[in-house]
Amino acid sequence: MTKEKKIPNILRSEKSGLIIALILMIIIFSVLTDGKYLLKVNIINILVASAIVGLVTIGESFLLICAQVDLSPGAVAAFSGVLVSILLGAGINMWFAMLIVIAVGAMIGFANASLVNYLKLEPFIATLATMSILRGLAYIICGGKAVFISNHAFLKVGVGRLFGIPYPVIIFVVLFIVFIIILARTKFGRRIYMVGGNANASRLAGINAHKVKTQLFMLTSALAALGGIILASRMSSGQPTASDGLEFDAVTAAVLGGIAMMGGKGSLGGALIGLMILQGFNNGLLMLNVQSFWQTVARGLLLVAALTFDYIRNRKNK
Amino acid sequence: MGGTLEFKNITKEFPGVKALDNISFKVNAGEVVAMVGENGAGKSTLLKVLNGDYIPTSGQYLIDGKECNFQTPQEAIKAGVGIIYQERQIVPYLSVAENVFMEEMPINSAGLIDYKKANKQTQDILDEFKLPFKPTDRVKNLSVAYQQMVEIMKSYRRNPKIIAFDEPTASLSDTEIETLFEIIDRMKKGGMIILYVSHRMKEIFQITDRMIIMKDGTYVDTLNTAETTEAEIIKKMVGRDLGDVFNNLERNHKIGAPVLRIENLTNDYVHDVSFEVRAGEIVGLAGLVGAGRTETMRSVYGADPILRGTIIFDGEEIRPVTPADAIKKGMALCPEDRKYEGIIGNGSIKKNISVSILKELCKFGFIDRKKEIKIGQVGITEFNVKTTTMDKEIKDLSGGNQQKVLLARSVATKPKLLILDEPTKGIDVGAKTEIYKMTCDMAKKGIGVVLISSELTEVLGLCDRIIVMCQGHITGELSREEATDEKILTLAMKDMLGGQGND
């Protein structure tokens, strides 16, 4: 106990390693790019690139803390992008179309949760199935071809700016902050930790674990649908091939941010730092003209490095 | 033969608990030595040390005078240690021979398994043990007793120096026990060292030469079986302090109106269970493991479905479908399996206490943190949880302190009925005493308490009334005054002696 006191608080915190890693990364890339890395334009680039995966990261973080996982968000986003494009093409009001798509997303989440809660499928398997179904449906409803969007107001969603900040960044940052507070301070957030920490014990303590899981799957799919809408707007089209592997980027960010796959542990703030490291790294490599294939390799190495660090720190704490 | 097994100053510590404290004794080849003691005395822990499952914190153990330091069960097996556990370690879908030769099936010149040889050698052991089944029988088709014999054959086949039995007769009938004893006798004459862990006095007197008495992880005494009596053993086993503990308890004498009445409760495990619990009363549910006590109360608590029957709680007929329902009505449960059903390991002490009352702590969905801290403090103080901060993760506490946190969680809901399922399992004596006191305090507050416990001293010392169950139904009810060890045990085994048999 006395020994611990000498170490400053910040270093003992779960997020200390992450923050140091983030700062180190920023310094290194800034030096290597002669400071271009830190220009406002580039920071906004990083945030825009983070927006869609960021929305899904919120959902995956919640699910992982609850000891669940969802493999379908990429497919849900693609399906939603195509669906919103078709609805817009049919002349439906833009806000109404977006609402329908997000509601459909939530229903998909409800289906995922039902498979997990009532058929007792492992979430990995259940959402693997829905992933495949939705990706297939995304192709089917558009006949395999991209659906172009001509609704000008809708196209603003992805590229419009407020005070110079693109809408997607505003949506992502605001939602992230809201959900950080929800997770840390509300009954709903606490229940996620309790169910993830020990589902049996939570049930006996009076928590309805099924309900919590249902809410989380619905939230994740709804956020993925929103991500799909934003992406469609940015690409001015609904593409059935879009967002491949989106869920894995989100899980990578969450795990980088210190959220344990076994549940009950981690924070959304950590996941946000994880996301920034992941996207900042991609962006840095891009600026240095590293071949994009290497970015994929680097992402894997980053994850191994983060988990190794985590393992060593946990062992020391014992 | 002259083989020996010697424990020298073995100590095994777990975080917060000393499971074994300076244990020393020696056993010689050709004798059967019993290890006797209450639950939690450390018998199983010591066997796990011998088996390489646990590495002792300090001390040493020697086989034939040579110091051993097993890191894994495999090393222990190689060195000649065979342990037969209560839980069977067999593969039900394989044949008897395949189970007996498990890790080293004989191989023919082509490198394939030589079933002929395996079956032949298995048959030899079967003949030696005079057992009627065949090497090719599927183990899952054998009776529980024969499955146990397969287990023993598996150890015997490895030709061990030491063979240890952990409650081997728990599921055996009298004739089967005779067969087992013949086998043990043969092993003894063959020069093996035999350790025998059992609660059953009759067997200990019948089969053992000496007995090692253990209590709360310490060595108490060694007695020669021929020169001792049951009374002497029990006195040494229990020690004096537990008796004093119960005598010093301030019990509640104001017993009120019925809180819970169940009538003909039937589920998948129990049939037509009916009883009543009054406010301020401590009702014990006694019986052997598997008698249906936990299953009864889980149904009452809404954790498991009910097939038939009525539950009248606080004057109103209810049928809780989830534990949340039951909590709302005013029940609380401290489950038997602390780790898997009780604590939320990564959660702090505070969060573990508040989990059942989150709704009350909330304003517009936000947790009132000041209120939560207050509830946490009250819980920690009232239940004397030993910790520096309520933000510590509960998994880092000792078993006793974890249990106290769970009690605090239960009481935070202000229950009218509290169900305690084996509340002192695996807890050291100090914490046990505290939990007994807390149980009485809760009765004094007018809470009806249902105490499920396999420790007879506890049931006898704490309860106002004792209901005994056997094989899914109630076999009797005893008042505090009339209850004795013997009466409870007779009722707990009533149906088994009655020849209904277990299926």
Interface residues (C-beta under 8 A of the other chain):
Chain A: M1 R185 T186 K187 F188 R190 R191 Y193 M194 G197 N198 N200 A201 S202 R203 L204 A205 G206 I207 N208 G264 K265
Chain B: Y301 A303 T322 P323 A324 I327 K328 L333 P335 Y340 E341 G342 I343 I344 G345 N346 G347 K351 V355 S356 L358 K359 L361 C362 G365 F366 I367 R369 T388 R409 T413
